[in-house]
Amino acid sequence: MSELMDYMISPYPIRVVDPKVESSRLRLKAVRIGQAGHLPGRILFRSNVVFEHWAVIYILSGSGTYIENGGKAQQVRAGSLFFFRPGCSYSFGPPPGGSWDEYYINFNGARVAEWLEAGFVEGGTVFEAHGVQGLASLFEKVLELMEGGVPADADRAAVTLEGLLLECSLITRDHYRTREADIMPQIREDLTSCIYGTPDLAEIAAKHHISMSTLRRLVRRSSGYPLHEYIHRLKMAEAKHLLLNTSLQVKVIAGMLHYGDCFYFSRLFKKYMGLSPLTCRNSL
């Protein structure tokens, strides 16, 4: 494994591996590992860096901080694991006079969307990965496989990365369950408060310091429904309340709930409530 010196990054030799196989030579097209490396004794702190790719970072020893999109600084210590998301801004690294021992792997590809849905990757949070046995060895294996420039080994590196992320997700899942219990009541309240308007979902996600993919996953795991269907169901439940307790016309209720097309509103109501709005009103 090649080593080099960069005293801005670390006083010790660092290992950095760039892709050595052209993507057309790979059999696994849906995920592509970019640069990977091991930075022992890292002293460099970077501010407001925007990446074009995903990355997973594991801290073997030392400490520091991690900030995504100017949010709250999160503590990083030995055993911490975190991600970088494309298009987001990051400030991260050890404090002045400090250092940490870092492994990292950059990656992208169509399969990342599936990893997001499965909870394998997630930005914005520092996780504790002490429970993952042999995690440093898995990073080392990826580095070694990428180093040789053999197409089959590059594919093996991608499979190893997926296995690494799977093992980490089993640890981070417990974190999400705890976090879900903490914030889902607030998310439900935020969505319910937007029944008479159009919810700004990105704003709700940002308010709770989560990504849109996490918001969708939390709502689906909590309710069993996709996010937009959950919002429609909230609106239809309110529409039923108005139909049964007021004399407002159906088109007025549709407009109040921000459905400009009364026929579309009626179709949605029948889909989710099992009967038409007029039948519902006349059912009493």
N, C-alpha and C positions, 0 to 999 in steps of 0.2 A: 504494500500500500504506500503510495507516494506521500511524502510529508513536505511541508514548506513552512517558512518563517514569515510572519507578518506581525511586527511588534505593535501595530495599532490594535490588532485583535487580541493577541496573547503573547506572553513572553516564552511560550513553549511551542514546539512544532505542532502545526495543525494539519488535518487531513481533509482534503476537499476533492470530491469526485464529480466530474461533469459527465453527462451522457456520452458514451463512446459508440453507440449503435444508432444508426439512422432509423427513424420510426417505421419506415416501410419494411424493415427487416424483422420487426417484432410480430409475433403471432397474437399477442394480447394487445389489441388496438385501443381498448376502452380506457386504459389507464397508462400514463407515461410518467416514469420517475425522472425528475430533472436532476438538479444538483443535490448531493448528499454530503454530509461531513461530520467530523468530530472536532470540536474546538475545546481542548482541555485548557483550563485556566483563563477562560475568556475574560477580558477586562473592558472590552468596548461596549459602550451604551449608545444605542441608536435612537434617534428621535424622529417622529412623524414620517416613518418609512411606509410607502405603499407598495405592496407586492402584486404581481400579475398572476400568481399561482397560489395554490394551497401549500401549506407546509405543516408538518408535525415536529414539535420540538420537545426533547426530553432532557431534563436537568439531572445529571448524575450526582453532583455535589455543588456546594456554594449557595448563593442567594442573590436576590435582586427583585425587580418589579416588572410588571407587564401591564400595558395600557392599550386598549383598543378604542380607536376613534375619539380620543380625548376624554374617555370616561374615567372611572375610578381606578386608581392604581391598585393592582392586586399583587400580593406577595408571592414570590417564587422562591422555592427552597429545594433541597435535595429530594428527589422523587417527584417533582412537579412535571406535569405534561400540559402543553397548550398548543393551540393551532393559530396559524395565520390564514386569513381568508383573502382571496383576490379582491382588490379594490378598496380594502379597508386600510386605515392608517394605524401604525403601531409605534409605540415608544417602549423599549425593553432593554434589559441588560442589568449587570451588577452595579452597585453604587460606587462612587469614587473610592478608590483604594481597595475595592472588593473584586471578586471574581466568581465565575461558575464554570462547571464542566458540562458542555452542551453537545448533544447529538441532534442533527436535523435532517429531514428528508423533504424535498420539494416534490410536488406531484400535481397532475391535472388529468383531464380526460372525462369522457362521457359517464364513466362509472362512478364518478364522484357524486353525481346526483343521487344515485342509489345508496351510496354510503351516507349521504346526508339524511335521507329518508329513514335509514336503519339506525341512525344515531352513532355511526362510526366516527364521524368528524363533526366538530362544532367549534365555532370561534367565540371569542369574548369571555372565556372562562378558563381559569387555571385549575387543573385537576390534580389530585394526589394519586399517583400510580404505584405506590409502594406494593400493592397487592399483586401486581403483574410480575410473575417470576421470569427471570432471564430477559428482561426488557432490553437492557444494554446489549446483550448477545444478539437479539433480533436486529437492532440497529447495525451492529457490526456485520452481521450476515448480509444485510442489504448493501453495505459499503463494499464488502468483498466481492459480491456478485456483480456489482456495477463496475468495479475496477477493471475486470479482465477484457471488456469489450466483446464478449461472446453473446450473440443474440438470445440464445436459449437461457443464458444466465440473467440477462436483463429481464426476460419474462419471469424467471424464478424470483427475481428481486421484487417484481410487482406483486406476485402471489404472496411473498413473505411480508410485504408491506400490508396487504389486506389482512393477513393473519395477525399481524402486530396490532392493527387498528381494531380488529375484532376483540382481541384479548383486553385491550385498553377500554373498549366500550362496555365490557362486563363490569369494570370498576366504575366508570363514569355514570353508568345507568343508575346506580344507587344515589349518586349525587343529584341526578335529574328527578328521581322520585321524591327526594326531600325538597328540592327546589319547586317542583310542581305543586306539592302540598302547600307551599308557602305563597306562591304567586297566582295559582289558578283562580282562587276566589276574587282577586283583584282584576284579573283579566276578564272573568265573566262579568264583573260589575262594569268594566270599561265598555265591553261589547253591548251590554244591555242598555247602557246610557246612550248609545248611538242608534237605538231602534228608530227614532224619529228623524234620522239623518243618514248620511253615508259615512261609515266609520273609516277613519284614516288608520289603516292597519299598520303601516310603517311607523306611524307616530306611537301607536300602542306598543309595538315591539320595542321601539327605542326607549320608551318610558320605563320598561321593565328590563332594559339592558340585555335583550335577546334578539336573535336574528328572526327574519320572517319565517325561515324554515323551522326554527324552534317554536315559534308561535303556532304555526300550523300543526306541528307534531304534538304540542301540549294540548291543544283544543281537541284534536282527534283522539288522543289517548284518554282524555278526560270524558269526552261526550260520546265518542264512537262515530262522530260525523266529521267530514271535511270542514274546514274553517268557513267557507262561503255558504255551505249548506246549513251550518250551525247558525249563522247570522240570519239566513232566510227563515229558519225555524223559530228564532226569537221573534222576528217580525210577524210571522203567522200566528204565534201564540198571542201576541198583542192585538192582532187583527181580530182574532176570535173573541178576545175580551171586549173589544169595542163593538163588535157585532151583537154580542149578547147583552151589553149593558148600556148602549146608546142607540139613538135612532139615526145616526149618521149614514149617509148613502155609501154604498160599496166603493164608488169611485172617489169619494172624499177620503175614506179610510185608506185607500190605495195611495192617494196623493200624500196624506199625512206621513205614511211610512216610506215615502220616497220611491214609489213605483209609478212612473209616468204613464205606463200602459196598463189600463184597468183589466184588459183581457189576460195579460201576462200575470198580473197579480192574482186573478181568479184561478188560473191554471196552477200557479204555485200553491195557492191555498188548498185546492183540491188534492194536489199531490201530497202535501205534508199533513193536512188535517183529515183527509179521507172523504170530504164532502165539499160541495160548492159553498161560497159565502152565503148565498140566499138560503140554501137548505139549512145551513148552520143557524142562521137567524130565525128561521121558521121552525126550528127543532124544539123550541121551548113550548 
